[in-house]
């Protein structure tokens, strides 16, 4: 990292370049000791080494299986019909992978081309300079982030449109090569995960190591890897998965238009839903440095594989189903379309504004009062004179806005959107609901991890916060 990548907190607690403020938080000595403890490995998560081994082998197999069921077996969960059928069944599955999901030249060209194109855009496009949260392992220095995902998204869309209309690269080909692209994405996911582990060890950049090789590859060995001005962790979280997810939906729509002469409301829904997400990630990128992912979560297989392969190739099963089936199998009534579009928009509003409220609050505790203005800026995305609980640690716990009703309102809204992504095919297939089922499992587990850490970090202040905001997700329910 260069000197320009880091900012040291000044002695009065203000952030350099943003002016002093009495409201800027200061980390107490007690808080520093707790942070030091939390930056050490104390116990295994995810079932330890054997648990992460099961995840690293089982999840790619599950991704293949669900895709095969969607594309070749009418969206039904197929299985051996008898003990004698197990071996033939497995050979049949393997043949689908070998033939229809081979890492062919097309997949390498398209997937790798997108990786390098997104790296190029992240390097050269203009962006908003955003200061992250103080990082304990860096002596409470803050990292600077060049937030140019929005301009990169627009450049990607314009480039893709030009390539499609000139016939150089037809967008319809993406969904038809889903299996091949998925395999290449998995190879990238494994390669980068192991590569980053060895890089961290070689450069002495490791943190919170357990001493178990496979577990540390899974959880990550490095916190903030960078290439020049690019923070790889934030780049991979924003640029790769959601670009692929969006263009898979667009590809499905193009395929429908070429084959049917129109785009179904269901496929249009997925184009809107994925655009909501990718545009939000771009226009609100400056909020991401304030999140747990950036200042605490390491960059290992858990995050890398999920961003490079898991998210793009397991979140849009509804698109895969619709691209391979007649619209009569998932057609709704007009009131049903109105309902699901309304639920999506409402959930998006809560998700967008709750994330903005929390991020703006954290920025203000750093003395940052100038916020980025990108489209669309929704009402109630900033709370004036927010209420909060001042902790002995030094941090503050927000109790205003959406955060007065739930400790994780963004998770509730995010999950609601994920459910809609599956519900858009109705009862035609259960597989598109995988995203929402898997996502709620991840969210509950993540909340458990987060709240345990907060309990250690804030002690009695956390207990007071939980009494003030008793609902983890939905008030009166959970």
N, C-alpha and C positions, 0 to 999 in steps of 0.2 A: 504494500500500500504506500502511496505517496503522501507527503505532508498535506496536500490539498484534499485527500480522502478523509482526513480526520480533523475533528474540532475538539479542543479541550475545554471542558466546562470551566469558566472563570471562578475565582474564589468566592464571589458573592452569589454564585448560583445561576448567573445569567448565561445565556448561550451567546458565544461570540458572533457578532454580526447582526444580532437581533435586539440589542439594547438591554439594559438592566431593568429588572422588574421585581417588585416585592413579592409578586405571586409566583415567581419561578421556584420550583421545588428544589430542595437540597436533600441529598441522601445522608442520613445520620450514620454515625459510627456503628451503631447497632444494625442498621440496614446493610452496611458494607460487609459485616461479618456474616449475615444471613445470605447475602448474595454470593460470598465466597464459598459457603457451604453448598449452595444450589448449583455452583459451577464445578462440583465434584461428583463423580459417579458413586452412588450409595447403594442402589438396588437395580435389579433387572426389571425391564418392562416387557410386555408382549410375550410373556412366557419364557423369557431368557433366550439363550442361544438356540435351543431346539424349537422354540416358538417362532423365532424370526426365520429359521431355516424352513419351517413349514410354510410361512408366508411367502418367502422368496421363491419357493418351488410351486406351491399350490396356487397362488394367484394367477401366474401366467397360464397355467393349465386351465383354470376356471375361465379365463378370458377366451381362450380357444374354444372351449366347450360351448359357452353361451353364444358365441358368434356362429359356430357350426349349426347349433339348434335353430337360430334365427334365419340363417341364409338357406339352409338345405332341408330343414325339417319343419317348415311351416310355423316356426316360433314355439314349438313344443319341446319340452325337456325329455329327450330320448334317453334310453337306458337299456342295458342287456335284458333280454326277456327270460333268461335262465342262466344257470351256472355255466352250462356249455357254451352259452352265447357271449361270455365275457371276453374271451380272447378275440373272436371275430369282430366284436363290437369295438374293441380297442384298436384293432388293425384298421377298421373302417374310419375311426376318428383320426388315426395317424395319416391315412391316405388323404383325408381332407386337408390336413395341415401341410403335408408334403407337396400336394399339388396346388391347392388354392391359397396357401399362406406361405409359400416359399419366399425367401428374401431375394426377389428378382431384381433385375437392373432398374426397372421402372420405380420400384419402391425405394431403392437406395438413392436414385436420382431425385425423386420428389421429396422424400423425408429429409435426407441430408441437405438437399438444396434449401429447404425451408429453414433448417437449423442455421446454416451459414448466412442466409439472407437476413434472418432475424438478428444474428450477431452483428452483421454489417450495419443494419438500421440502428441498432442500439448504440453503436459506436459513433455514427455520423449525424443522426437526426438531432435537431435542437430539442431541448427539454427544460423542464422546471427543476431547479436545484432544491432538493429537500433534505433537511437534516433529520437523521434518525434519532432513536432514543439512546441515552447513555448506555454503553456496553460495559458491564462490570469487568469482563476479562480483558478489556482494553484500557483499564484504569478510568472508566466512566467517560472516555472520549466518545464522540459521536461520529458516525460515518455519514458522508454526503452521498446522495443518490441523484443520478441524472434521470428524471422521470420523462421519458420521451416515447412511452408505449403508445400513446394516442396518435401521435404523428406517424409512428411506425405502422400502426394499424391502418391508417388511411393510405399510406404508401403501399402496403401489402394489398389492400382491396383494389386500388387503382391498377397495380401491376397485374393482379390476378384477372381483373376484368379485361385488360388489354391482351393478355396472353390467350384468354378464352375466345374473345371475339375475332382475333386474328387466326385462330386455329392452331396456334403454337402449343398451347396446353389446354385441353378441354377439361373443364371442371367436372364434367360428368364422369370422367375416368377415376376420380378419387374414390367414390363410393364403390365402384366396381372392383377396385384393387384394395379394398378394406383389409382383407386377410394378409396380403403381402406387406402392406404398410405397417400393420400391427406387429408383424414379426421383426421388421427392421427397427421399429420403435423400441421393442423389448431388448434387442441387441444393444441399441444405444443406451438404454436405461441401465443395463448390467455393466456395460463398458465404462460409462461415466462414473457409476457408483464405486466400482473397484478402483478406477483410475484416480478419483478424488481421495480415496483412502490412502493410496500409496503416495500421492502428491503431498498430502498433509503430513505423513510420517517423514517423508524426505525433507520437507521444508520446516520441520519442527513446529507445525501450526496446529497440532492436535489439542483437543480440549474435552474434558469429561469422558476420558477413555475408561473402558471396563477391563481391558486386558484380554478379552475374548475377540479373536479376529473377526469371525462372522458377525457377531453382535455389533461390533464397532463399525463394520462396513454398513450394516443395516441402519443403525442410528446416526452414523456420520462421525467423522473424525475432525472436521473443520467447520468453523462457524460462518465466516464471511469471505469465501473465495471470490477473487476478482481478476478480471482480465482488463487491464487499462481502466477506463472509466466505467466498465460494466460490472455490476454486482451480479454474479452468476446465479445466486439463489433467487433473487427477485426477478431476474430476467427469465429464468426457467419457469417460475411460478406464473408469470403474466403472459409471456410471449408465445411459448410453445403449446401448452395444452389447449388454451382457449382459441388460438388461431386455428388449430386443427379441428376442434369441436365445431367452430363456426363454419369452416369451409366444408366439413362433412355434411352439415345441414344444407348449405348452399348447393353442394354437389347433388344431394338427394332431390332438391327442388329443381335443379337443371335437368336431372334425369327424368323426373315426372313431366316436366314441360316438353321435353323432346318426345317422350313416349305417349303422353296423354293429350298434349296441347294445352294443359293448364296445370297449376300447382294447387294441391288440395289445401283446405284451411288447416289441416293437421300439420302438413309439412311447413306451411307458412308460419304456423305457431312456433315450430322448432327453430326456424330462421330468426324469428323475433326474439325468442327466449335466449338463444345463444348469442345474438347480437347484444341484447341487454347486458349479458354477462361480460363479454369481451370489451364492450365499450365502457362499462363501469370500471373494469380493471385498468383501462387506459386513462379514462378521464379522472379517476380517483387514485391513480398510482401513487401520488404523494402521501396517501394515507397508509400504504402498505408498510413503509419503514417503521411505523408505530406498532406493528403487530408482533405477536408472539413468534410467528414464523421467522421474522427477520432478526430480532434481537436475542432469541434464545434457542430456537430449534436448529440443530446442526444440519449440514447438507450431506445426507447419506442416502442409501437405497430407499428408505421409507419415503423421502421427499422426492428424490431424483427420479426413481422409476415411476412413481405416481404421476409426476408432472410430464415426463416424456412419453409414457405409454399408458398408464392406468386411467388417468382422466380422459384423454382423447378417445380411447378405444373401449371404454366401458360406461361412459355417461350418456351416449347417444344411441343406445340400442333401439330406441323408437325410430330413429332415422333409418337404421339398417333394415328394420322390419318394413317400414313404409316403402322403402326403395325397392323391395323385393316382393311386394304383395299388392293385390288389387285394392283400390280405395274403398270398395264396397265392404271390406272386412273391418274397416275402422271409421266408418262414416257416422257422424253425430247429427243430432237435430240442431237447429239454429240456436235455441235457448241454451243447449249444452255448450256450444261454441262460445256464446256470450259469457257463460259462467266461467269456463276455464281460462279464457283470455282475461277476464276481470280478476280472477284469483291470482294469475301470474303477475299482472300489473300491480296489484295491491301488495303482494309479497315482495316484488322488486322494490317498491317504494320504501317499505319498512327496512328491507335489507340495506339499501343504498343510504338512506338517511341515518340509520342507527350506526353504521360503520363510520359515516362522516362525523356524526356527533362525538363518538368516542375518540376518533383520530384528532379532530380539532381541539378537543379537551386536552389530550396529551400534548399537542403542539403548544397550546397556551401555557402548560406547566413548564415548558422550555423557554418561554418568552417569545414564541413565534405567534404573531398576531395577523400576519398577512397570508391569506389563503388563496390557493389557485382557483381560478374561475374557468371551468370548462363545461361543455354541453353534455347533458343537461344538469343544471344546478337546481335541485328540488327543494321545495319549501321545508323548513324545520330541519335543515341539515347542520345547523349550528345552534348551540344553546348559549344564550346570553345569561351571565351571572349564574352559572350552574351550581348546584349543591353537590357536595362530595364529603367523603370521610378522609380526614388527614391522618395518615398512619404514622406510627413511631418510626417505621422504616424510612419514611420520607416521601414515598409515593402517595398518590391520591386515588380514591376509589369513587368513580362517578355515580351519582344517585339521581340524575335528572334526565329529562327526555325519555326515550324508550327505555333507558337503563334504570328508570325508577320502577318499572313494572317487571323486569326480567333481568337476570344476570347475563343472559345470552340471547337477547332479542334478535340479533343478526343470525344466529344459528336456526332459530325457529323459522324465520323468513326464508333463509337459504334452503332449509329442508323442504319447505312448502313448494318452492320452485322446483326442486328435484322431483317431488311427487308428481307435479304437473307434467314434467318431461316424460314420465312413464304413462300417466293417465291419458295422454293425448292419443294413445292407441286403444283406449278403453279396455275391454276384456279380450281383445284379439290374441294377446300373448302376455304371459306373466313376466317374461324376461326383461322388457323395458323398465319394469319396476325395480330391477336390481339396484340401480343407482340410488333410489331413495332408501331401500332397505339397508344397503351397505353404508350409505351416508349417515343414517341415524345411529348405526353401530359405532362408526368412527367418531361422531359428535359426542355421544355419551361417554365413550372411552376418553376422548380428548378433554371433555369437561372434568372427568374424574382426575386426570393427570394435572390439569390446570388448577383445580380447586385444592388438591393436595399440596401443590407447590405454594399456592397463595396462603394456605393455612400455616405452613411453615414460615413463610416470608413475613406475614402480617400479624399472626398470633391473635390476640384479643380484638384487634382492629378488624380482622376478617370475620370474627364471630359477630361483631357489631354490624358489619356490612350485611351479613347474611340475615340478621334480624330486620334490617332496614329494607332489604330487597330479598324476601324469602323465596321467590320463585326462581328456579334454575332456568326453566324454559318458559312455560305457560302459566301465568298467575292462576292459582286455585287448582291447578292440575298436577304440575310437576316443576 
